[in-house]
Every structure is written in C-alpha cells, then in structure tokens.
Amino acid sequence: MQWLQSVRVLSDATLDGFSETALQHPVQAVVEGSTALLAQLIGLLIVFIGEALTLCIVHDVWPDAQGDILNFSADETRHE
C-alpha cells in the first residue's frame, strides 16, 4: 500500500492527506489500503486495550458487523 506513505495521522486522530491521495488512485487500491489501515488500527486497539473492549467499540460503531468479522482470535489463527 505504497500510496498510504504520504498519509499522516495528526494529533487529533485525523488522517492528513488521505482523501486527496485516495482520489489519485484506482478504487480497488483505495479499498485495499483502507482495509489494511483499518485492520492495523483495530490490531493496535486490541494490543492497547484488549480484545473484549475493542469488540465493544467496534460493535458500537459498526453494529451490523457479525460472525468472523468480529472474531479477532479466529482471524489471527486463519492467517498463521
């Protein structure tokens, strides 16, 4: 996801340059990059606050997510 290298996380947690950079790339590349970025951020939440609290937060902002999407442990073992 080389195109994400120019994006910076600001102190208020916004992504500086994301929209501008995304508009310059194909939709599929943006979807893949966004997915990778979200996965990394969720992974960091799990490390810092734990899986249970992360699951609650993700469910609050994404209530329709279900099944394997919210089963972090199963996802990790699938990729080993």
MIDOSE-1310 file (N, C-alpha, C; in nm, 2 decimals, decimal comma, always signed):
residues 80
mqwl	+0,08/-0,12/+0,00/+0,00/+0,00/+0,00/+0,09/+0,12/+0,00; +0,17/+0,14/-0,10/+0,26/+0,24/-0,11/+0,20/+0,38/-0,11; +0,08/+0,39/-0,16/+0,01/+0,52/-0,17/-0,02/+0,58/-0,03; -0,03/+0,49/+0,07/-0,06/+0,54/+0,21/+0,06/+0,61/+0,28
qsvr	+0,18/+0,60/+0,22/+0,30/+0,65/+0,28/+0,29/+0,80/+0,30; +0,22/+0,87/+0,21/+0,21/+1,01/+0,23/+0,10/+1,06/+0,33; +0,02/+0,97/+0,38/-0,09/+1,00/+0,47/-0,02/+1,00/+0,61; -0,06/+1,10/+0,69/-0,01/+1,12/+0,83/-0,13/+1,13/+0,92
vlsd	-0,11/+1,07/+1,04/-0,21/+1,07/+1,15/-0,17/+1,19/+1,23; -0,27/+1,28/+1,24/-0,25/+1,41/+1,32/-0,28/+1,38/+1,47; -0,25/+1,48/+1,55/-0,27/+1,46/+1,70/-0,42/+1,45/+1,73; -0,51/+1,50/+1,65/-0,65/+1,48/+1,67/-0,71/+1,35/+1,61
atld	-0,62/+1,26/+1,57/-0,65/+1,13/+1,51/-0,71/+1,14/+1,37; -0,70/+1,25/+1,30/-0,75/+1,26/+1,17/-0,64/+1,22/+1,07; -0,67/+1,18/+0,95/-0,57/+1,13/+0,86/-0,55/+1,24/+0,76; -0,44/+1,31/+0,77/-0,40/+1,42/+0,68/-0,35/+1,37/+0,55
gfse	-0,42/+1,41/+0,44/-0,38/+1,37/+0,31/-0,45/+1,25/+0,26; -0,53/+1,18/+0,34/-0,59/+1,06/+0,29/-0,69/+1,08/+0,17; -0,78/+1,17/+0,19/-0,88/+1,19/+0,08/-0,81/+1,24/-0,05; -0,72/+1,33/-0,04/-0,65/+1,38/-0,16/-0,57/+1,27/-0,23
talq	-0,50/+1,19/-0,15/-0,42/+1,09/-0,20/-0,51/+0,98/-0,26; -0,62/+0,94/-0,19/-0,71/+0,84/-0,24/-0,77/+0,87/-0,38; -0,80/+1,00/-0,40/-0,86/+1,04/-0,52/-0,76/+1,02/-0,64; -0,64/+1,00/-0,62/-0,54/+0,99/-0,72/-0,51/+0,84/-0,76
hpvq	-0,58/+0,75/-0,70/-0,55/+0,61/-0,72/-0,68/+0,53/-0,75; -0,67/+0,41/-0,81/-0,78/+0,33/-0,85/-0,86/+0,29/-0,73; -0,99/+0,27/-0,75/-1,08/+0,24/-0,64/-1,03/+0,11/-0,56; -1,00/+0,01/-0,64/-0,95/-0,11/-0,58/-0,83/-0,09/-0,49
avve	-0,74/-0,01/-0,53/-0,62/+0,02/-0,44/-0,66/+0,09/-0,32; -0,76/+0,18/-0,33/-0,80/+0,26/-0,21/-0,88/+0,17/-0,12; -0,96/+0,08/-0,17/-1,03/-0,02/-0,08/-0,93/-0,11/-0,01; -0,83/-0,16/-0,08/-0,73/-0,25/-0,02/-0,65/-0,17/+0,09
gsta	-0,61/-0,05/+0,06/-0,54/+0,03/+0,15/-0,62/+0,07/+0,27; -0,74/+0,10/+0,25/-0,83/+0,14/+0,36/-0,85/+0,02/+0,45; -0,87/-0,10/+0,39/-0,89/-0,22/+0,47/-0,77/-0,25/+0,55; -0,65/-0,24/+0,49/-0,53/-0,27/+0,56/-0,51/-0,17/+0,68
llaq	-0,54/-0,04/+0,65/-0,53/+0,06/+0,76/-0,62/+0,03/+0,87; -0,75/+0,00/+0,84/-0,84/-0,03/+0,95/-0,80/-0,15/+1,03; -0,75/-0,26/+0,96/-0,71/-0,38/+1,03/-0,59/-0,35/+1,12; -0,50/-0,26/+1,08/-0,39/-0,22/+1,17/-0,44/-0,14/+1,29
ligl	-0,53/-0,05/+1,27/-0,58/+0,03/+1,38/-0,66/-0,06/+1,48; -0,74/-0,15/+1,43/-0,81/-0,25/+1,52/-0,71/-0,33/+1,59; -0,60/-0,38/+1,52/-0,50/-0,46/+1,59/-0,43/-0,38/+1,70; -0,40/-0,25/+1,68/-0,34/-0,17/+1,78/-0,44/-0,16/+1,90
livf	-0,57/-0,14/+1,88/-0,66/-0,13/+1,98/-0,66/-0,26/+2,07; -0,66/-0,37/+2,00/-0,65/-0,50/+2,07/-0,53/-0,50/+2,16; -0,41/-0,46/+2,11/-0,29/-0,46/+2,19/-0,30/-0,37/+2,31; -0,35/-0,25/+2,29/-0,35/-0,15/+2,40/-0,47/-0,16/+2,50
igea	-0,59/-0,20/+2,45/-0,70/-0,21/+2,55/-0,76/-0,34/+2,56; -0,72/-0,44/+2,48/-0,77/-0,58/+2,49/-0,88/-0,60/+2,39; -0,90/-0,73/+2,37/-0,99/-0,78/+2,26/-1,14/-0,75/+2,30; -1,17/-0,77/+2,43/-1,31/-0,75/+2,47/-1,36/-0,61/+2,45
ltlc	-1,28/-0,51/+2,50/-1,31/-0,37/+2,49/-1,31/-0,33/+2,34; -1,22/-0,37/+2,27/-1,21/-0,34/+2,12/-1,34/-0,39/+2,06; -1,38/-0,51/+2,09/-1,50/-0,57/+2,03/-1,62/-0,48/+2,06; -1,63/-0,43/+2,18/-1,74/-0,34/+2,22/-1,74/-0,21/+2,14
ivhd	-1,62/-0,16/+2,12/-1,61/-0,03/+2,05/-1,64/-0,05/+1,90; -1,59/-0,16/+1,84/-1,62/-0,19/+1,70/-1,77/-0,21/+1,68; -1,83/-0,29/+1,78/-1,97/-0,31/+1,77/-2,05/-0,18/+1,78; -2,01/-0,09/+1,86/-2,08/+0,04/+1,88/-2,08/+0,12/+1,75
vwpd	-1,97/+0,12/+1,68/-1,96/+0,20/+1,55/-2,00/+0,12/+1,43; -2,00/-0,01/+1,44/-2,04/-0,10/+1,33/-2,13/-0,21/+1,37; -2,25/-0,17/+1,41/-2,35/-0,26/+1,47/-2,39/-0,38/+1,38; -2,38/-0,36/+1,25/-2,42/-0,47/+1,16/-2,32/-0,58/+1,14
aqgd	-2,20/-0,55/+1,19/-2,09/-0,65/+1,17/-2,12/-0,77/+1,25; -2,10/-0,89/+1,20/-2,12/-1,01/+1,27/-2,03/-1,12/+1,22; -2,04/-1,23/+1,29/-1,96/-1,35/+1,25/-1,81/-1,33/+1,26; -1,74/-1,38/+1,16/-1,60/-1,38/+1,16/-1,54/-1,24/+1,16
ilnf	-1,62/-1,14/+1,11/-1,56/-1,00/+1,11/-1,52/-0,96/+1,25; -1,60/-1,00/+1,35/-1,57/-0,96/+1,49/-1,51/-1,06/+1,57; -1,47/-1,17/+1,51/-1,40/-1,28/+1,58/-1,25/-1,27/+1,56; -1,18/-1,18/+1,64/-1,04/-1,14/+1,61/-0,95/-1,26/+1,63
sade	-0,97/-1,34/+1,73/-0,89/-1,46/+1,75/-0,89/-1,56/+1,64; -1,01/-1,58/+1,58/-1,02/-1,68/+1,47/-0,95/-1,62/+1,35; -0,96/-1,49/+1,33/-0,89/-1,43/+1,21/-0,74/-1,45/+1,22; -0,69/-1,43/+1,34/-0,54/-1,45/+1,36/-0,50/-1,59/+1,33
trhe	-0,57/-1,69/+1,37/-0,53/-1,83/+1,35/-0,55/-1,87/+1,21; -0,64/-1,81/+1,13/-0,66/-1,84/+0,99/-0,54/-1,80/+0,91; -0,46/-1,70/+0,95/-0,35/-1,65/+0,87/-0,22/-1,70/+0,91; -0,21/-1,78/+1,01/-0,08/-1,84/+1,06/-0,03/-1,95/+0,97
